[in-house]
Amino acid sequence: MPERNMSPERCRMPVQDPMVRRRNFDEVALGYTYEMAISEAKRCLNCKNKPCTTACPVSIDIPAFIERVASDDMEGAYRIISQSSSLPAVCGRVCPQERQCESKCVRGIKGESVGIGRLERFVADYHREHCTEKPQAPQWNGHRVAIIGAGPSGLTAAGDLAKLGYKVTVYEALHLAGGVLVYGIPEFRLPKLIVQKEIDNLKAIGVDIETNMVIGKVLTIDELFEMGNEAVYIGSGAGLPRFMNIPGESLKGVYSANEYLTRINLMKAYKPGSKTPIRRSSKVVVAGGGNVAMDAARSAMRMGANEVYIVYRRGMEELPARKEEVEHAMEEGIIFKTLSNPVEILGDENGEVCGVRCNEMELGEPDASGRRKPVVKEGSLFTIEADTMIIAIGTSPNPLIRSTTPGLKTNDRGCIVTDGESGLTSREAVYAGGDAVTGAATVILAMGAGKAAAKAIDEYIKSKEGK
């Protein structure tokens, strides 16, 4: 057993200098060195009851993989992680560990929790850089399953089913697989080469991915069954942007965060000489306080803006974004105007954005979610000069699948209704999970839903075999 490192503080993650990175799209966090990873792994107490694992949506055996790192066995650590996660290099970068596994770490009681996410990232990166063996496809078990959407939920379900011997075909509407990992999360948080490598690993074990396939238009779910699939998993995400319904949203220079980030990430507008049209802004206002708002604001700064404001109607303590993303945004010079709410986007004589009018807010009584409800301060209107407005207040599922699938039950938000455990919908052998069910949430929760559905699909098909 390796000796323990009883330091109350975790090993710091090396990062780019804020004043340098705010003008480039290179990855901000540089990752642990080999020595750092071993030192941090030795802080883990290898608890027998594994509270961190119980808080992981995909149930990685966290103490076991960290023990392998502490023992200088990086490939052993990778094997343990990959038993539960199909996208370890992704999760190590974008999973909100501070609210999940790390929040349950015993070392966090009298100090800082073990850097679980940082160690997962290190192990995945080490494997990618040093392992030359390709994953092997299991023998086909004679069954076929269709997956709709090549985002984190669909890819996880596909990977788990492929490992069990299923012929899995993933149908992706866009021209690249990855979903939000390629169109939403910026390069400086999640390099796209890493996403592609994870996808290549899935293809190596037999997952087939067909792009430019809009289910509900090119094919329907009923037609997928007619093609020989015995079950279908809907992991189509929530790509339909929501707006604030305030005056001025039709002005030139108003973007949904979905469009803005897609142009930058998927369509490479950040690259010199890119032909993708995007506004080169000077002063930008971003409405919202989640991770997408942080991504949009930090991307706008990198696209050359001089001033970027995050306008959020609650306080700093209530920001839903990851703590690390908020800290990085502040370091990069993003201005936070909390307890503020946009009420009108102002336009000039050319129909272009010239400012955003906001109300000051204060927190009143808790609302239905338990959070204190923001209320308007009377007579508190103020204006922020801006030439671009980005709205990042959430997304909802595209209605195409539900409108072309008879008998598929959805709720009043357009989300697919499931049994909440296996992902089974109101249609036999049709399962769903991720943002298509919950609305916009985290990558790891979407992966957890894909994993649960894959298990349920396997049990369903095996139960039919026995009849």
N, C-alpha and C positions, 0 to 999 in steps of 0.2 A: 504494500500500500504506500503510495507517495506521501511524503510529509506534507502537512497542511501549511498554507499561508494564512496566518491569522490577522493580516492587515484589515482594518475596518473599512478601508477605501478600495474600490475597484481600480484596476489599471486603466489609466486614461486612454481614450482612443485618439490616435494622431489624426489631425484634420488639416485641410488647407487653411491658409491665413484668410480671414473673412474679407479683407479688402482686396485680396487677389481673386478669390473664388466668386465674389459677387458679379464678376464680369466674365466668367467662363462657365461652361457646362460640364467640366470634369467632376468626377465624384468627389464630394466634400469629405466624407470620412475615408481615411486611407487604410484602415484595417490594422489589426494586431500583427506584430512580428511573431516569429516562432516562439521566441523567449517570452514575450508578453502573454501569449496564449497559454503556455504551460504555467506561468506564474499565476495568472487569473484562475485557471482551472484548479489549482491547488487551494484556492479559497473555498471551494465547494466542500461541504461536510459529508456529502454522499448519504443524505438522510434516508433511513429505511422506509419511512412512510411517503416519501416523494411528493411533498405538497406542490412543488413546481410542475410536476408532470400532470397532476390532476387539474391544473389551471391552463394547460396547453390544449387548444382546440383540436389538435391532431394527435395528442397523446404521445409525444416523443418521450422516450425514456431518458430524461435530461441528466439525472445523476450518473447513469451508466455511460453516456457519451462523454460527459465531462471527465469522468474517471479515466477513460481511455486517453483523452488529451493530456491529463496530468501524468499519465504513464508513458507519454511519448509515442502513442499509437494512433496517429491521425487517421489512417485508413480504417482502423477498427471503430473509431468514433464516427466516421462517415457511414459505415455499414449500419450502425445503430440508428442514426438519424434517418437514413434513407428507407428503413423499414416502415417508418411512419409518415415521412414527408417526401413528396415528389419534387418540391421546389425549395431545397434548403438554402441555397445562395440568395434566393429572393426573400424568404422569411427572415433570414439573418439581417437583412437590410431594412425591411419595411414593416415588420410585425411590431405592434405596440406592446413589447415585452413588459414594459413598466406597469401595464394594467393587467397583465396575465401572469405568465410564469414567474417573472422577477418580483411581482407583488407578493408572492407567497414564499419567497426564499427566506429561510431562517436567518441567514446572515444579514438580512435587511432589518432585523429587530434592533440590533445595537450598532448598526453601521450601514454600509451600502450593500445591496444585494449583489450576488455574483452576476457578472456580465454575460448572461446566458445567450442573448442574441448575438453579441460580438463573437462569442466562441463558436456559435453555429455558423456564422458567416466565415470565420477563419477556416473551420473544418471543410466547408463546402468549397471555398476558394483553393485551399491546399489540394484537395482532391482533383479539382479541375485542372490545376497547374502541373500536377505530378503523376496522375494516373493515366496510363496509356491503354488500359483494357477497356473495350466497349461493353456496355451492358448487353446481356443476351436475352433474346425474346423467348418466353416460355412456349411450350407446345400448345397448339390451339385446342381448346376444349370443346369445339363444335358449336359455340354460341356466339351471337353477334349483338352488340349494343351500340346505339347511336347517342352521341353527345352533342348538344346544341350550345355552341360558345366555347372558344378556346381561351377563356380567361382563367384565373386561378382556380375557380370552382370546377369548371369543366375539365381542365387539365389534371387536377387532382383525381377526380372520378375516373378519368381515362387511364391514368397511371395505375391506380389501384386495381382496376378491372383487367388491364393488360397483364399485370403481374399474376393474375389468377387464370390466365389463359384465354381470355375473351378476345375476339376480333372487335376492336373498337375503332369507330370512325368519328372524328370530331368535325363538325360543320361550323365554320367561322365566317361571319358576314364580311369582315374586312379582308384586306389583301395580305395581312400578316397575322400570325397567331400570337396570343399573349394577352388579349383583352386590355384591361386597365393597366397592365404591366408595361404595355408598349405605347398606348395612346394617352394615358393619364399621368403616370408617375414620371417625373422628369429624369433625364439622363444623370443629373448630378446627385440624385438619390438612388437610382437603380439603372446602371449601365445596360443598354439593350443587348450587348454582346453576351452578357451573363444570362439574360432571359432566354436568348436564342440557344445557348448551350444547354440550359435546362430542358428546353423543348426538344432539342436534338437527342437528349437522353431518353425522352419518352418515345420518340420515333424509333430509336434503336431497339426498344422492347416491343415494338409492333404497333404502336398507336399511329393510325393514319389520320392526317389532318387535311381537310379540303377547305381552301379559302375561297372568298368571293361567293359564298353559299348562304344566301339570306333565307333562313327557314321561315316559312309563311308566305314566301314569294316564289322562290325557285322550287322548293319542295315543302310539303306540309308534314306535320307529325304523322298523320295517317299514312302518307306515302312512305315514310321511313319504316313503318311496320310492314308495309307491303313489300319492301325491299329485303325482308328477312330478318330485321332487327327484332329481338324479343323484348327489349325494354328501351326506353328513351329517357335521357337525363337532360333537363333544361337548366343550363347555367349561362343564360344569355345576358346576365348583368342588368344594370340600370343606367342606360346611356342617354335617356331622354332628359335634357336639362330643365330645371325649374326656374322660373323668373319671379320677380318681386311684384309685378303688376303695378308699377308706379309710372308716372308720366316721364316720358323721355326714353323709354327702353328701345324705341325704334330708331334712335339717332345713330349716325355713323360714329363708330368708335365704341359701341357697346357690344361686349362679347359675353356668352356664357363661358364659364371656366372650362366646360367640356370642349367647346370649339377651340378656345384659345390654346389649351394644352394639347389637343389633338394636332393642331397646325404645327406646334413647336416640336412635339415628340414623335408622332407617327409620320408626319409629313416633312420633318427636318427643317423647319423654318429658321432654326437657330444657326444653321450652317451658312458660312459665307457663300454667296452666289445662289442660295436656294431660290427656286421659282415659286415657292408657296407664298401667296400673299398674306401679309400680316402687318399690322400697324406698328410703326416704330414710334413709341410713345415717349413723352417727356415726364408727364405727371399722371400716375395711375391710381385709381381707387379700386380696391377689391372688397366686395361685400361678402362677409362670411367669416367663420372662425375655425373651420375644420382643417384637416390635412390638405384638402384640395385648394382651399383658400391660400394656405401657406405655399403650396406648389405654384399657384398662379402668380402670387406676389413675388416670390423669389425668381421665377422665370422672367417676369416683367423687368426686374432689376437687371438680370443678365442680358436681356434684349436691349438694354441701353437707357432705361428710364432713369431720370435724375431723382425723382421722389416717388415712392410707392407707399400707399396707405392701406392698412387693414382696418376696415370699419366693421365693428361687431357690436351687437346690441346689449350684450352682457359684459361682465368684467373680465380681467385677465385670468382670474382664478377659475372662471367658468369656460374658458376656451376649450373646445373639444379636441383640438389638434394635439398631436404628440408633444410632450414637453421638449424633447430634443429638437423638433422642427421649429417650435416657437423660439427656442434659444438661438438656433442657427439664423432664423430670420432677423431677430433683433441684432445679432452680431453683424449681419450684413447691411444693416441700416434701414430695414423696413420700419415704418412708423405705425404704431398701433393706436388707433382711435377707438378705444373700447367705450362701452356705454353710449354708443352712438348708432343711429339707424337711418339709412338713406330713405328719403321720401320723394325725391324728384331728381332726375338727371337733366341738367341744363344744356341747351344747345345754342350755337351761334347762328349767324345769318346764313351759313352754308349747311345747316343741319348737322353739324358735328358737335360732339361733346365738348363743353367748355367748363363744366363744373358739376359738382354733386351737392345737393342741399340735404342736410341731415338734421335730425332732432337729437338733442341730448336725452339720455335715458337714465333711469334709476331703477334699482331692483326693488320690487314689491313683494307680495306674498308668493309662495311656491305655486307653480302650475301643476297640471296633471302628471307631469313627469317627475315632480319633486324638486325641480329647479325653481329658484325665485324668478318670478315673471317680470320682464322689463316693462316699465311704464314710462310714458313721455313726460319730460319736464316741461311745464307750460312756458311758452315764450322763449324756448331755447334753440331756435333755428340757427344754423350756421352753414357756411358754404366752403367746400374744399375745391380749389381750382384743379381741374384735371382735363386731359384730352382723351382719356380712355377709362372706361368703366367695365370691370369684370365681375360677373355675378356668380358667386360660388356658394349657393345656399342649398344645394342638394340636387339629386336626380331621381327619376322614377323609371320603371321598366318601359321599354318600347311596346306599344299595344299590338304589334303585328302578330306575334305568336298567339296571344289570347284571342285575337279576332279571327284567326283562321283554324282554331282548334275547338271544335264543338265539345261541350261538356267540361271544359277546363275552367274551374272555379277561380275567380280572382276577388280581391277585396276592393274597397272604394279608392284605394291608392293605386290600383292597377297591378298590385303584387299578386303573384300566384299563391293560392292557399294550399298548404300541405298539412300532413299530420303532425308536423313539428319535430319529429324524431328521425324517421327514415327518409323524409322528403317525398313520400308518396302523395300525389295529387288526387284530384277527384276522378282522374282517368286511370283505369287499370294499366299497370306497367309503365306509367309515365311519372317520373320523379322530377323534382326541381329543388334548387338550393342556391345559396349565395344571394347577391343583390336582387335577382329576379323575384326572390321571396321576401327578403327583409327590407328592400330598398337599399340605398347606398350605405355600406358598412366597410369593414376592414378586409384586407386580403386573407388574413389567417382564418377569420370566421367563414369566409366563402370556401376556403380549403377544407375546413372542418365539415361543412355541409356536403361538399363533394365526397369526402371520405365516408361519411355516414350513409350517403345514398349508394355508393359503390357496394358497401357491405349489404345493404338492403336488397339491391338488385341481384347480387350473387345469391342471397338466400331465396329470393323470389324464383329465380330461374331454376335453382336446384330443387325447390319444392315442386315445380312443374314436372321435373324429370322423374320424380318419385311417384307420380300419379299414373 
